Every structure is written in C-alpha cells, then in structure tokens.
Amino acid sequence: SPYSQSFLEAASIMSQLSHKHLVLLHGVSLGKDSVMVQEYVRYGPLDLYLKKNQGEGKVTTSWKLQVEDKKITHGNVSAKKVLLTREGDAASGSPPFIKLNDPGVSVTVLAKEMLVERIPWVAPECLNDPKSLALPADKWSFGVTLWEIFSGGNMPVSLLEPQKKLDFYQNSLQLPAPKWAELAALIAQCMDYRPHCRPCFRALIRDLNSLITSDYELLLDLSPADVMLRDSFWGYEPLAMCQDPTYFEERHLKYISLLGKGNFGSVELCRYDPLGDSTGELVAVKKLQQHSAKELQDFEREIQILHSLQHDFIVQYRGVCYSRGQRGLRLVMEYLPNGCLRDYLQKNEPRLDHRALLLYAWQIGKGMEYLGAQRCVHRDLASRNILVESETHVKIGDFGLAKLLPQDKDYYVVREPGQSPVFWYAPESLADNVFSRASDIWSFGVLLYELFTYGNKSKSPSEEFLRMMGTEKTVQIICHLLQLLKDNRRLPAAAGCPMEVYTLMLSCWAFTPGSRPTFGELVPKIQALRDSFFFKPLG
C-alpha cells in the first residue's frame, strides 16, 4: 500500500542519516505490522513533558529556546515528534537535549481526512495539494511547534472536530499571539498563508539566537480581543484552553480490555493518559466494527443524542475521538466498573432483596421519564443495556437504537432493516415498526421481569416466549410472537415476585399503547412499593 511504501521510505531515510539531534534507527521489522526499532529516548515526546512539568519550574523561557534551536528540515514537525533525551540543569549550565523523531508516513500519500487531523501542523498548501510538500511547509510546522512549546505543549486547534479545523484554515485564522512581541512576530512569519513569504531557516535560527540572549520571560497572556476571538472560535473556557473534555486524542487512549462486542460495534476499556504516567482516568470507548455510510450516520446520531442528555441515571457522555478521520470516530463515555445489570444480577442474587430491585426500577424509570421529556425513544431498554455504578446506583446506557421523535408526532416509524431485540418489543413495534414512549413502557415491563428473575438465562424473555411457541416455531418468530401477544399471552410471574410488582408489569403490557401507564405515573408507584414493608408473594 502507499502507506507501507511511505513508511519504508521514511525508515530508509532515517537509516542513512547520522546526527546527534536525530533519533537513531536500529532497524525495521517487517511482517503483519511493520515496526521501526529505534533507540530509547528517556523523557519521551516533548509535548507531554511540557504539559507534565510546566507548573514545576523546570521549563523556563531559555530552556524552551534552547530546545527550539535544534530543529532541522523534516516534513512532519511537531512537539510530539521531538523527543527529550536530557532535561538540562540551569545550575550546572547544561542545556536540555532533544532528538527529532522520524517523520512517519508522508503527507503526500495520506488521505484528506488524515491530513485534516494534522491541522494546524500541516501547512495549508499541503492540505489543498499534498504533493506541494516542500521546505516552506516545514517552516509553517516550525512556527506552530514554536507556539506549542511556549504554550506548555498545548494545542487547542488539534482537538476541534474536522469541520472546525478546516474553518480555521479557510478563514486564514492565526493562533493567539504571545505577549512577547519578538516571539509573536517570529511565529507570524512562519505561519504566513503565502508559502513564499516565510523566512528561511537560517534567518529563523538567527532570530531565535537573539531571543536566547534577551532578558524577556514569556507570558502567554492574551489581550481581551484575543480572548474573545479564541473563545468564540474554540468554545473553550479562558483558563482551560486545551483541557476541553469533549475531544480526546487517539494517542493518549491506552487500550486495557474489551468490555463488550455486538454486531455493529465494540466497547473497550481504555485509560486516557495525556501525561503518559498511568495517572489518567478510565473511560469506556465505543467504536464501529464496520464503517458503511449508514452505520456511520447512525453512530453519529447516537453520539448526538447521548451528548444532549444529562441525568443522574443516564450514562455520562465524555466526548469523541477522531482516528483516521470520520471513519475512525469513537464515542468516549464514563466507565462503570460493575458492568451491565443483567450480569450484576446473576452474580449478586443472594444479597439483592426486592427493595434493591425496586430501587433499580425506580432509577431506570426516572431516567426514562427524563428521556421522554427530551422526546427521545430508547428502543432497546433491557437489563443488558443498564450499567451499574454501585450497589445503589444504575444508569441507562447504549443509545445505538435511540431515536428523537419528530416535533409533530409522538411516534417514530423505523424504516431501515436490522437486528432487533424483538422479545422486548411492543405489539405495534413488531407489527408496524412503530416506536413511541409507550413502546418504551412495554420494554420497561420486560426489564422489570428481568429484574425479578435476577437475569436468569433459562427464564429470559426470549427463552420463555420460545417455550410458549412450542415445537411449531419457525424462522418467522415475529409472526408467532405477535400472535401470542394478541392472544393475551404474557411473560409469567417469577417465583417469589410480589403481586403488586407483577401487576405493574401487566399494566406495561397492555396491548393498546394508550392503555399503558406513563413513566410519570409508574415512578411514584414503584417508590410506594419500595417504601412498603410487606409484599404478598404469589402462591
């Protein structure tokens, strides 16, 4: 592939170069995954080092300038491509020592969406015509890296969604100017949108040397106008320019384990560790298995819905991560270590009494009441999609099938085919693909049944309904299931299930949608049941 060829070309170039400020390439391992074997550089990427140490007095202005003075022509210059070998010591007069890493796959072969990911380091002219990569492009990257180093390794523009990154270039915007006028002028010269107007590297080195000997100490303060410009464009708080939790950089997401896998996507446990010291938070990251236009559109809709929801009993949206452009879109959510409610019920049945089960039902009901107020239909309400934060707190998760109701209708007709959790579906959903808040009530009744059977696999809704169908069941399960429901057949009460609870389930399973209660009506009934001390078990 062009990527593999470019990778090998970069390795070939690095193997032929010898310089104290270049990372030494030991060799290349070719196989399923091609790997460069390089020398170990103790302090790692410069941008991470700066973020980690900017508040500890290690990183002074002269320190930063000495580092910048070592840059050479490269093709992919950024602070993450600069590795720190030695910290430096002002007391002994030893300066910091850096090495430039390999450029990686050349911008000349990268897809447009991957080039957009590299904004603002990739020069504007390379975005329009990657083949135009030349020395002026390095000068642009040099200016961006200089700004990056003096802002403590931060770069807000890199965290923007793709269209906003493109807007940055299309509107010929600039990074906020440092208060230090000479440094600001140097960066502005490098980041001139006219490639031929950027200064030569010899002039840049000369200007940097003059800054090293000056008495200035940089403060990256912005004027009020700069602040307004930055905040209106980036949407960040003034004191958290690069700590917006909405966008996550792929390289800082460290995979730990697989949490779950479905037909269309998987959820992984990752640590988001921007400082690279294993102190970052744990997050759940959902990504698509396949990347058809339809699946990507559905995934974007799921993200949009979850982003708009904020409630104690709904899983918390944390942000998104763009990997390889839009096709590598990932959803980042809070991580709830106790997993899904179905598995939690199975593991902890002996110590979960009816009051605990009703607490979960009440919390789910409150979350669903909130969803209804937001005109959101979940369409996949089941114990497998409820996540457990603690023994006394659960949250509604997995909005992969959720829909927002049209403003002029109280129902939604699903037209696309797909695998559906039919044993949790209301009759109108089975017959006509009609979904509403009332169909979510039906599913809630099935979820109540799951709660009071403690997620027992042999008594699951699917197993019970299949038993009712008997030996006659064929591939047309939906037709058989619909006929059962028309004949007023329903899931049975679990052994020991309080009559009042089973009565609630039956009310959720009224054949006519208008005859079912609302979540606003169910929630106080569940609370009253939980507050009572006496339940009548079914005989």
BELNOR-V150113 format. One record per residue. N is the residue number from 1. RES is the residue in three letters. PHI is phi in degrees with one decimal (999 if undefined). BURIAL is b if it has 16 or more other ideal C-beta (glycine too) atoms within 10 Angstrom, else e. Layout:
BEGIN
n=N res=RES phi=PHI burial=BURIAL
n=N res=RES phi=PHI burial=BURIAL
END
This chain:
BEGIN
n=1 res=SER phi=999 burial=e
n=2 res=PRO phi=-58.9 burial=e
n=3 res=TYR phi=-64.9 burial=e
n=4 res=SER phi=-62.5 burial=e
n=5 res=GLN phi=-63.1 burial=e
n=6 res=SER phi=-65.9 burial=b
n=7 res=PHE phi=-60.1 burial=b
n=8 res=LEU phi=-68.5 burial=e
n=9 res=GLU phi=-63.5 burial=e
n=10 res=ALA phi=-62.7 burial=b
n=11 res=ALA phi=-64.0 burial=b
n=12 res=SER phi=-62.9 burial=e
n=13 res=ILE phi=-62.7 burial=e
n=14 res=MET phi=-62.6 burial=b
n=15 res=SER phi=-70.4 burial=e
n=16 res=GLN phi=-94.6 burial=e
n=17 res=LEU phi=-105.3 burial=e
n=18 res=SER phi=-134.0 burial=e
n=19 res=HIS phi=-155.7 burial=e
n=20 res=LYS phi=-63.3 burial=e
n=21 res=HIS phi=-104.1 burial=e
n=22 res=LEU phi=-117.4 burial=b
n=23 res=VAL phi=-65.3 burial=b
n=24 res=LEU phi=-77.2 burial=b
n=25 res=LEU phi=-94.3 burial=b
n=26 res=HIS phi=-83.6 burial=e
n=27 res=GLY phi=169.6 burial=e
n=28 res=VAL phi=-130.6 burial=e
n=29 res=SER phi=-107.1 burial=e
n=30 res=LEU phi=-103.5 burial=e
n=31 res=GLY phi=179.8 burial=e
n=32 res=LYS phi=-57.9 burial=e
n=33 res=ASP phi=-119.1 burial=e
n=34 res=SER phi=-78.8 burial=e
n=35 res=VAL phi=-133.1 burial=e
n=36 res=MET phi=-87.7 burial=b
n=37 res=VAL phi=-102.9 burial=e
n=38 res=GLN phi=-118.8 burial=b
n=39 res=GLU phi=-63.9 burial=e
n=40 res=TYR phi=-82.4 burial=e
n=41 res=VAL phi=-110.9 burial=b
n=42 res=ARG phi=-54.1 burial=e
n=43 res=TYR phi=-95.1 burial=b
n=44 res=GLY phi=71.4 burial=e
n=45 res=PRO phi=-59.9 burial=b
n=46 res=LEU phi=-65.7 burial=b
n=47 res=ASP phi=-63.4 burial=b
n=48 res=LEU phi=-68.0 burial=b
n=49 res=TYR phi=-62.3 burial=b
n=50 res=LEU phi=-64.4 burial=b
n=51 res=LYS phi=-61.1 burial=b
n=52 res=LYS phi=-73.8 burial=b
n=53 res=ASN phi=-116.7 burial=b
n=54 res=GLN phi=-65.4 burial=e
n=55 res=GLY phi=-95.7 burial=e
n=56 res=GLU phi=-108.5 burial=e
n=57 res=GLY phi=79.8 burial=e
n=58 res=LYS phi=-77.0 burial=b
n=59 res=VAL phi=-103.4 burial=b
n=60 res=THR phi=-100.8 burial=e
n=61 res=THR phi=-61.7 burial=b
n=62 res=SER phi=-63.9 burial=b
n=63 res=TRP phi=-56.5 burial=b
n=64 res=LYS phi=-63.7 burial=b
n=65 res=LEU phi=-68.2 burial=b
n=66 res=GLN phi=-64.7 burial=b
n=67 res=VAL phi=-65.0 burial=b
n=68 res=GLU phi=-61.4 burial=b
n=69 res=ASP phi=-64.7 burial=b
n=70 res=LYS phi=-94.5 burial=b
n=71 res=LYS phi=-63.6 burial=b
n=72 res=ILE phi=-131.5 burial=e
n=73 res=THR phi=-59.0 burial=e
n=74 res=HIS phi=-143.6 burial=b
n=75 res=GLY phi=110.9 burial=b
n=76 res=ASN phi=-152.9 burial=b
n=77 res=VAL phi=-77.5 burial=b
n=78 res=SER phi=-165.3 burial=b
n=79 res=ALA phi=-64.0 burial=b
n=80 res=LYS phi=-73.0 burial=b
n=81 res=LYS phi=-91.5 burial=b
n=82 res=VAL phi=-103.8 burial=b
n=83 res=LEU phi=-106.5 burial=b
n=84 res=LEU phi=-98.2 burial=b
n=85 res=THR phi=-87.8 burial=b
n=86 res=ARG phi=-136.6 burial=e
n=87 res=GLU phi=-70.5 burial=b
n=88 res=GLY phi=92.7 burial=b
n=89 res=ASP phi=-142.8 burial=e
n=90 res=ALA phi=-62.3 burial=e
n=91 res=ALA phi=-63.4 burial=e
n=92 res=SER phi=-91.1 burial=e
n=93 res=GLY phi=82.8 burial=e
n=94 res=SER phi=-86.6 burial=e
n=95 res=PRO phi=-78.2 burial=b
n=96 res=PRO phi=-67.3 burial=b
n=97 res=PHE phi=-132.8 burial=b
n=98 res=ILE phi=-120.1 burial=b
n=99 res=LYS phi=-133.3 burial=b
n=100 res=LEU phi=-86.1 burial=b
n=101 res=ASN phi=-85.4 burial=b
n=102 res=ASP phi=-63.6 burial=b
n=103 res=PRO phi=-75.5 burial=b
n=104 res=GLY phi=74.1 burial=e
n=105 res=VAL phi=-68.2 burial=b
n=106 res=SER phi=-66.8 burial=b
n=107 res=VAL phi=-63.4 burial=b
n=108 res=THR phi=-69.5 burial=e
n=109 res=VAL phi=-114.9 burial=b
n=110 res=LEU phi=-75.1 burial=b
n=111 res=ALA phi=-67.1 burial=e
n=112 res=LYS phi=-55.1 burial=e
n=113 res=GLU phi=-64.7 burial=e
n=114 res=MET phi=-76.6 burial=b
n=115 res=LEU phi=-66.5 burial=b
n=116 res=VAL phi=-60.7 burial=b
n=117 res=GLU phi=-59.0 burial=b
n=118 res=ARG phi=-84.9 burial=b
n=119 res=ILE phi=-65.1 burial=b
n=120 res=PRO phi=-99.3 burial=b
n=121 res=TRP phi=-73.7 burial=b
n=122 res=VAL phi=-72.8 burial=b
n=123 res=ALA phi=-66.7 burial=b
n=124 res=PRO phi=-55.2 burial=b
n=125 res=GLU phi=-66.6 burial=b
n=126 res=CYS phi=-74.6 burial=b
n=127 res=LEU phi=-68.8 burial=b
n=128 res=ASN phi=-79.7 burial=e
n=129 res=ASP phi=-146.2 burial=e
n=130 res=PRO phi=-54.8 burial=b
n=131 res=LYS phi=-69.4 burial=e
n=132 res=SER phi=-82.5 burial=e
n=133 res=LEU phi=-55.1 burial=b
n=134 res=ALA phi=-156.5 burial=e
n=135 res=LEU phi=-54.2 burial=e
n=136 res=PRO phi=-58.2 burial=b
n=137 res=ALA phi=-66.3 burial=b
n=138 res=ASP phi=-63.8 burial=b
n=139 res=LYS phi=-66.3 burial=b
n=140 res=TRP phi=-60.0 burial=b
n=141 res=SER phi=-60.8 burial=b
n=142 res=PHE phi=-59.8 burial=b
n=143 res=GLY phi=-63.4 burial=b
n=144 res=VAL phi=-63.6 burial=b
n=145 res=THR phi=-66.7 burial=b
n=146 res=LEU phi=-60.7 burial=b
n=147 res=TRP phi=-61.7 burial=b
n=148 res=GLU phi=-60.6 burial=b
n=149 res=ILE phi=-65.6 burial=b
n=150 res=PHE phi=-80.1 burial=b
n=151 res=SER phi=-105.5 burial=b
n=152 res=GLY phi=80.5 burial=b
n=153 res=GLY phi=85.7 burial=b
n=154 res=ASN phi=-93.0 burial=b
n=155 res=MET phi=-155.3 burial=b
n=156 res=PRO phi=-56.7 burial=b
n=157 res=VAL phi=-59.4 burial=b
n=158 res=SER phi=-66.1 burial=b
n=159 res=LEU phi=-93.4 burial=b
n=160 res=LEU phi=-73.8 burial=b
n=161 res=GLU phi=-67.9 burial=e
n=162 res=PRO phi=-51.9 burial=b
n=163 res=GLN phi=-64.6 burial=e
n=164 res=LYS phi=-69.3 burial=e
n=165 res=LYS phi=-64.0 burial=b
n=166 res=LEU phi=-61.7 burial=e
n=167 res=ASP phi=-59.4 burial=e
n=168 res=PHE phi=-56.7 burial=b
n=169 res=TYR phi=-77.0 burial=b
n=170 res=GLN phi=-63.2 burial=e
n=171 res=ASN phi=-94.9 burial=e
n=172 res=SER phi=52.4 burial=e
n=173 res=LEU phi=-78.9 burial=b
n=174 res=GLN phi=-125.3 burial=b
n=175 res=LEU phi=-67.9 burial=b
n=176 res=PRO phi=-54.5 burial=b
n=177 res=ALA phi=-74.8 burial=b
n=178 res=PRO phi=-60.4 burial=b
n=179 res=LYS phi=-68.6 burial=e
n=180 res=TRP phi=-72.8 burial=b
n=181 res=ALA phi=-58.9 burial=e
n=182 res=GLU phi=-63.1 burial=e
n=183 res=LEU phi=-68.0 burial=b
n=184 res=ALA phi=-60.0 burial=b
n=185 res=ALA phi=-65.4 burial=e
n=186 res=LEU phi=-62.9 burial=b
n=187 res=ILE phi=-64.0 burial=b
n=188 res=ALA phi=-61.9 burial=e
n=189 res=GLN phi=-63.8 burial=b
n=190 res=CYS phi=-65.5 burial=b
n=191 res=MET phi=-98.2 burial=b
n=192 res=ASP phi=-75.7 burial=b
n=193 res=TYR phi=-69.0 burial=e
n=194 res=ARG phi=-101.8 burial=e
n=195 res=PRO phi=-52.3 burial=b
n=196 res=HIS phi=-71.5 burial=e
n=197 res=CYS phi=-92.8 burial=e
n=198 res=ARG phi=-76.8 burial=b
n=199 res=PRO phi=-71.2 burial=b
n=200 res=CYS phi=-73.7 burial=e
n=201 res=PHE phi=-65.0 burial=b
n=202 res=ARG phi=-62.5 burial=e
n=203 res=ALA phi=-67.5 burial=e
n=204 res=LEU phi=-63.6 burial=b
n=205 res=ILE phi=-62.2 burial=e
n=206 res=ARG phi=-61.3 burial=e
n=207 res=ASP phi=-65.8 burial=e
n=208 res=LEU phi=-65.0 burial=b
n=209 res=ASN phi=-60.7 burial=e
n=210 res=SER phi=-69.6 burial=e
n=211 res=LEU phi=-69.9 burial=b
n=212 res=ILE phi=-60.7 burial=e
n=213 res=THR phi=-86.3 burial=e
n=214 res=SER phi=-81.4 burial=e
n=215 res=ASP phi=-99.3 burial=e
n=216 res=TYR phi=-72.4 burial=e
n=217 res=GLU phi=-123.1 burial=e
n=218 res=LEU phi=-70.8 burial=b
n=219 res=LEU phi=-122.4 burial=e
n=220 res=LEU phi=-81.6 burial=b
n=221 res=ASP phi=-88.2 burial=e
n=222 res=LEU phi=-116.1 burial=b
n=223 res=SER phi=-72.0 burial=e
n=224 res=PRO phi=-55.0 burial=e
n=225 res=ALA phi=-66.5 burial=e
n=226 res=ASP phi=-61.4 burial=e
n=227 res=VAL phi=-61.2 burial=e
n=228 res=MET phi=-62.7 burial=e
n=229 res=LEU phi=-63.2 burial=e
n=230 res=ARG phi=-63.3 burial=b
n=231 res=ASP phi=-68.7 burial=e
n=232 res=SER phi=-70.3 burial=e
n=233 res=PHE phi=-84.7 burial=b
n=234 res=TRP phi=-87.2 burial=b
n=235 res=GLY phi=73.5 burial=e
n=236 res=TYR phi=-103.2 burial=b
n=237 res=GLU phi=-69.5 burial=e
n=238 res=PRO phi=-54.3 burial=e
n=239 res=LEU phi=-95.9 burial=e
n=240 res=ALA phi=-133.3 burial=e
n=241 res=MET phi=-54.5 burial=b
n=242 res=CYS phi=-123.5 burial=b
n=243 res=GLN phi=-118.1 burial=e
n=244 res=ASP phi=-64.9 burial=b
n=245 res=PRO phi=-76.1 burial=e
n=246 res=THR phi=-76.3 burial=e
n=247 res=TYR phi=-117.9 burial=b
n=248 res=PHE phi=-116.6 burial=b
n=249 res=GLU phi=-80.6 burial=b
n=250 res=GLU phi=-58.9 burial=e
n=251 res=ARG phi=-66.5 burial=e
n=252 res=HIS phi=-92.9 burial=b
n=253 res=LEU phi=-86.3 burial=b
n=254 res=LYS phi=-96.9 burial=e
n=255 res=TYR phi=-64.2 burial=e
n=256 res=ILE phi=-115.3 burial=e
n=257 res=SER phi=-162.0 burial=e
n=258 res=LEU phi=-87.7 burial=e
n=259 res=LEU phi=-91.4 burial=b
n=260 res=GLY phi=-174.2 burial=e
n=261 res=LYS phi=-144.1 burial=e
n=262 res=GLY phi=-120.8 burial=e
n=263 res=ASN phi=-69.2 burial=e
n=264 res=PHE phi=-114.5 burial=e
n=265 res=GLY phi=-152.7 burial=b
n=266 res=SER phi=-136.2 burial=e
n=267 res=VAL phi=-122.0 burial=b
n=268 res=GLU phi=-116.3 burial=b
n=269 res=LEU phi=-87.2 burial=b
n=270 res=CYS phi=-131.5 burial=b
n=271 res=ARG phi=-108.2 burial=b
n=272 res=TYR phi=-89.1 burial=b
n=273 res=ASP phi=-126.5 burial=b
n=274 res=PRO phi=-63.1 burial=b
n=275 res=LEU phi=-91.1 burial=e
n=276 res=GLY phi=66.9 burial=b
n=277 res=ASP phi=-122.3 burial=e
n=278 res=SER phi=62.3 burial=e
n=279 res=THR phi=-103.7 burial=e
n=280 res=GLY phi=-69.7 burial=b
n=281 res=GLU phi=-80.0 burial=e
n=282 res=LEU phi=-84.5 burial=e
n=283 res=VAL phi=-137.3 burial=b
n=284 res=ALA phi=-100.0 burial=b
n=285 res=VAL phi=-120.3 burial=b
n=286 res=LYS phi=-101.1 burial=b
n=287 res=LYS phi=-140.2 burial=b
n=288 res=LEU phi=-79.0 burial=b
n=289 res=GLN phi=-82.2 burial=e
n=290 res=GLN phi=-117.6 burial=e
n=291 res=HIS phi=-134.1 burial=e
n=292 res=SER phi=-70.3 burial=e
n=293 res=ALA phi=-59.1 burial=e
n=294 res=LYS phi=-66.1 burial=e
n=295 res=GLU phi=-65.4 burial=e
n=296 res=LEU phi=-64.3 burial=e
n=297 res=GLN phi=-63.5 burial=e
n=298 res=ASP phi=-64.0 burial=b
n=299 res=PHE phi=-66.6 burial=b
n=300 res=GLU phi=-62.2 burial=e
n=301 res=ARG phi=-67.5 burial=e
n=302 res=GLU phi=-59.3 burial=b
n=303 res=ILE phi=-63.5 burial=b
n=304 res=GLN phi=-61.6 burial=e
n=305 res=ILE phi=-66.0 burial=b
n=306 res=LEU phi=-62.7 burial=b
n=307 res=HIS phi=-61.8 burial=e
n=308 res=SER phi=-83.3 burial=e
n=309 res=LEU phi=-102.7 burial=b
n=310 res=GLN phi=-139.6 burial=e
n=311 res=HIS phi=-158.4 burial=b
n=312 res=ASP phi=-59.9 burial=e
n=313 res=PHE phi=-112.6 burial=b
n=314 res=ILE phi=-129.0 burial=b
n=315 res=VAL phi=-55.2 burial=b
n=316 res=GLN phi=-85.6 burial=b
n=317 res=TYR phi=-70.8 burial=b
n=318 res=ARG phi=-107.9 burial=b
n=319 res=GLY phi=162.7 burial=b
n=320 res=VAL phi=-132.4 burial=b
n=321 res=CYS phi=-131.1 burial=b
n=322 res=TYR phi=-99.8 burial=b
n=323 res=SER phi=-121.3 burial=b
n=324 res=ARG phi=54.8 burial=e
n=325 res=GLY phi=74.6 burial=b
n=326 res=GLN phi=-64.1 burial=b
n=327 res=ARG phi=-66.4 burial=e
n=328 res=GLY phi=-101.0 burial=b
n=329 res=LEU phi=-60.7 burial=b
n=330 res=ARG phi=-129.8 burial=b
n=331 res=LEU phi=-101.0 burial=b
n=332 res=VAL phi=-107.2 burial=b
n=333 res=MET phi=-126.0 burial=b
n=334 res=GLU phi=-63.2 burial=b
n=335 res=TYR phi=-100.1 burial=b
n=336 res=LEU phi=-109.7 burial=b
n=337 res=PRO phi=-65.9 burial=e
n=338 res=ASN phi=-88.6 burial=b
n=339 res=GLY phi=73.1 burial=e
n=340 res=CYS phi=-83.4 burial=b
n=341 res=LEU phi=-64.2 burial=b
n=342 res=ARG phi=-57.3 burial=b
n=343 res=ASP phi=-68.0 burial=e
n=344 res=TYR phi=-64.6 burial=b
n=345 res=LEU phi=-63.5 burial=b
n=346 res=GLN phi=-62.6 burial=e
n=347 res=LYS phi=-74.9 burial=e
n=348 res=ASN phi=-116.7 burial=e
n=349 res=GLU phi=-50.2 burial=e
n=350 res=PRO phi=-58.7 burial=e
n=351 res=ARG phi=-108.1 burial=e
n=352 res=LEU phi=-106.1 burial=b
n=353 res=ASP phi=-86.7 burial=e
n=354 res=HIS phi=-63.0 burial=b
n=355 res=ARG phi=-65.1 burial=e
n=356 res=ALA phi=-66.4 burial=b
n=357 res=LEU phi=-62.8 burial=b
n=358 res=LEU phi=-70.7 burial=b
n=359 res=LEU phi=-63.0 burial=b
n=360 res=TYR phi=-61.7 burial=b
n=361 res=ALA phi=-60.8 burial=b
n=362 res=TRP phi=-63.8 burial=b
n=363 res=GLN phi=-64.7 burial=b
n=364 res=ILE phi=-65.0 burial=b
n=365 res=GLY phi=-61.4 burial=b
n=366 res=LYS phi=-64.2 burial=b
n=367 res=GLY phi=-62.5 burial=b
n=368 res=MET phi=-70.4 burial=b
n=369 res=GLU phi=-61.9 burial=b
n=370 res=TYR phi=-63.2 burial=b
n=371 res=LEU phi=-58.0 burial=b
n=372 res=GLY phi=-60.4 burial=b
n=373 res=ALA phi=-65.6 burial=e
n=374 res=GLN phi=-90.0 burial=e
n=375 res=ARG phi=59.0 burial=e
n=376 res=CYS phi=-112.0 burial=b
n=377 res=VAL phi=-105.5 burial=b
n=378 res=HIS phi=-76.1 burial=b
n=379 res=ARG phi=71.4 burial=b
n=380 res=ASP phi=-147.1 burial=b
n=381 res=LEU phi=-77.9 burial=b
n=382 res=ALA phi=-158.5 burial=b
n=383 res=SER phi=-61.7 burial=b
n=384 res=ARG phi=-68.0 burial=b
n=385 res=ASN phi=-106.3 burial=b
n=386 res=ILE phi=-106.2 burial=b
n=387 res=LEU phi=-105.1 burial=b
n=388 res=VAL phi=-104.8 burial=b
n=389 res=GLU phi=-83.9 burial=b
n=390 res=SER phi=-155.3 burial=e
n=391 res=GLU phi=-63.6 burial=e
n=392 res=THR phi=-121.1 burial=e
n=393 res=HIS phi=-151.2 burial=e
n=394 res=VAL phi=-122.0 burial=b
n=395 res=LYS phi=-138.8 burial=b
n=396 res=ILE phi=-75.5 burial=b
n=397 res=GLY phi=-130.3 burial=b
n=398 res=ASP phi=50.9 burial=b
n=399 res=PHE phi=-103.1 burial=b
n=400 res=GLY phi=-63.7 burial=b
n=401 res=LEU phi=-107.2 burial=b
n=402 res=ALA phi=-65.0 burial=b
n=403 res=LYS phi=-135.5 burial=b
n=404 res=LEU phi=-93.7 burial=e
n=405 res=LEU phi=-68.6 burial=b
n=406 res=PRO phi=-60.1 burial=e
n=407 res=GLN phi=-64.0 burial=e
n=408 res=ASP phi=-98.9 burial=e
n=409 res=LYS phi=-138.7 burial=e
n=410 res=ASP phi=-106.9 burial=e
n=411 res=TYR phi=-145.5 burial=b
n=412 res=TYR phi=-136.4 burial=b
n=413 res=VAL phi=-100.0 burial=e
n=414 res=VAL phi=-86.3 burial=b
n=415 res=ARG phi=-103.1 burial=e
n=416 res=GLU phi=-84.2 burial=e
n=417 res=PRO phi=-72.8 burial=e
n=418 res=GLY phi=163.9 burial=e
n=419 res=GLN phi=-72.9 burial=e
n=420 res=SER phi=-127.9 burial=b
n=421 res=PRO phi=-78.5 burial=b
n=422 res=VAL phi=-61.3 burial=e
n=423 res=PHE phi=-74.8 burial=b
n=424 res=TRP phi=-105.8 burial=b
n=425 res=TYR phi=-90.0 burial=b
n=426 res=ALA phi=-73.7 burial=b
n=427 res=PRO phi=-55.4 burial=b
n=428 res=GLU phi=-67.3 burial=b
n=429 res=SER phi=-73.4 burial=b
n=430 res=LEU phi=-67.2 burial=b
n=431 res=ALA phi=-79.6 burial=e
n=432 res=ASP phi=-128.3 burial=e
n=433 res=ASN phi=58.6 burial=e
n=434 res=VAL phi=-96.6 burial=b
n=435 res=PHE phi=-125.7 burial=b
n=436 res=SER phi=-155.5 burial=b
n=437 res=ARG phi=-62.6 burial=b
n=438 res=ALA phi=-70.7 burial=b
n=439 res=SER phi=-71.8 burial=b
n=440 res=ASP phi=-65.8 burial=b
n=441 res=ILE phi=-62.2 burial=b
n=442 res=TRP phi=-57.9 burial=b
n=443 res=SER phi=-61.6 burial=b
n=444 res=PHE phi=-62.9 burial=b
n=445 res=GLY phi=-60.9 burial=b
n=446 res=VAL phi=-67.1 burial=b
n=447 res=LEU phi=-65.2 burial=b
n=448 res=LEU phi=-58.2 burial=b
n=449 res=TYR phi=-59.6 burial=b
n=450 res=GLU phi=-61.5 burial=b
n=451 res=LEU phi=-58.7 burial=b
n=452 res=PHE phi=-86.3 burial=b
n=453 res=THR phi=-105.7 burial=b
n=454 res=TYR phi=53.6 burial=b
n=455 res=GLY phi=65.4 burial=b
n=456 res=ASN phi=-59.8 burial=e
n=457 res=LYS phi=-62.8 burial=e
n=458 res=SER phi=-70.0 burial=e
n=459 res=LYS phi=-113.5 burial=b
n=460 res=SER phi=-63.6 burial=b
n=461 res=PRO phi=-53.2 burial=b
n=462 res=SER phi=-65.0 burial=e
n=463 res=GLU phi=-63.8 burial=e
n=464 res=GLU phi=-65.1 burial=b
n=465 res=PHE phi=-67.3 burial=b
n=466 res=LEU phi=-65.3 burial=e
n=467 res=ARG phi=-64.1 burial=e
n=468 res=MET phi=-62.6 burial=b
n=469 res=MET phi=-68.8 burial=e
n=470 res=GLY phi=70.7 burial=e
n=471 res=THR phi=-76.6 burial=e
n=472 res=GLU phi=-80.1 burial=e
n=473 res=LYS phi=-61.0 burial=e
n=474 res=THR phi=-126.0 burial=e
n=475 res=VAL phi=-67.2 burial=e
n=476 res=GLN phi=-86.7 burial=e
n=477 res=ILE phi=-62.9 burial=b
n=478 res=ILE phi=-60.2 burial=e
n=479 res=CYS phi=-62.4 burial=e
n=480 res=HIS phi=-64.1 burial=b
n=481 res=LEU phi=-63.9 burial=b
n=482 res=LEU phi=-62.8 burial=b
n=483 res=GLN phi=-66.1 burial=e
n=484 res=LEU phi=-57.9 burial=e
n=485 res=LEU phi=-67.1 burial=b
n=486 res=LYS phi=-63.2 burial=e
n=487 res=ASP phi=-81.1 burial=e
n=488 res=ASN phi=65.5 burial=e
n=489 res=ARG phi=-85.2 burial=e
n=490 res=ARG phi=-135.8 burial=b
n=491 res=LEU phi=-59.4 burial=b
n=492 res=PRO phi=-78.4 burial=e
n=493 res=ALA phi=-74.6 burial=b
n=494 res=ALA phi=-71.0 burial=b
n=495 res=ALA phi=-58.3 burial=e
n=496 res=GLY phi=84.5 burial=e
n=497 res=CYS phi=-70.5 burial=b
n=498 res=PRO phi=-58.5 burial=b
n=499 res=MET phi=-56.0 burial=e
n=500 res=GLU phi=-62.1 burial=b
n=501 res=VAL phi=-71.4 burial=b
n=502 res=TYR phi=-64.8 burial=b
n=503 res=THR phi=-63.3 burial=e
n=504 res=LEU phi=-62.4 burial=b
n=505 res=MET phi=-57.8 burial=b
n=506 res=LEU phi=-60.9 burial=e
n=507 res=SER phi=-66.4 burial=b
n=508 res=CYS phi=-70.2 burial=b
n=509 res=TRP phi=-100.6 burial=b
n=510 res=ALA phi=-62.6 burial=b
n=511 res=PHE phi=-62.2 burial=e
n=512 res=THR phi=-87.7 burial=e
n=513 res=PRO phi=-53.8 burial=b
n=514 res=GLY phi=-68.1 burial=e
n=515 res=SER phi=-89.4 burial=e
n=516 res=ARG phi=-84.8 burial=b
n=517 res=PRO phi=-71.1 burial=b
n=518 res=THR phi=-93.8 burial=e
n=519 res=PHE phi=-65.1 burial=b
n=520 res=GLY phi=-61.7 burial=e
n=521 res=GLU phi=-86.4 burial=e
n=522 res=LEU phi=-71.9 burial=b
n=523 res=VAL phi=-57.3 burial=b
n=524 res=PRO phi=-65.7 burial=e
n=525 res=LYS phi=-66.7 burial=b
n=526 res=ILE phi=-65.9 burial=b
n=527 res=GLN phi=-62.7 burial=b
n=528 res=ALA phi=-63.9 burial=e
n=529 res=LEU phi=-63.4 burial=b
n=530 res=ARG phi=-66.3 burial=e
n=531 res=ASP phi=-74.8 burial=e
n=532 res=SER phi=-77.1 burial=e
n=533 res=PHE phi=-101.4 burial=e
n=534 res=PHE phi=-127.6 burial=e
n=535 res=PHE phi=-119.2 burial=b
n=536 res=LYS phi=-99.0 burial=e
n=537 res=PRO phi=-67.4 burial=e
n=538 res=LEU phi=-70.9 burial=e
n=539 res=GLY phi=-64.7 burial=e
END
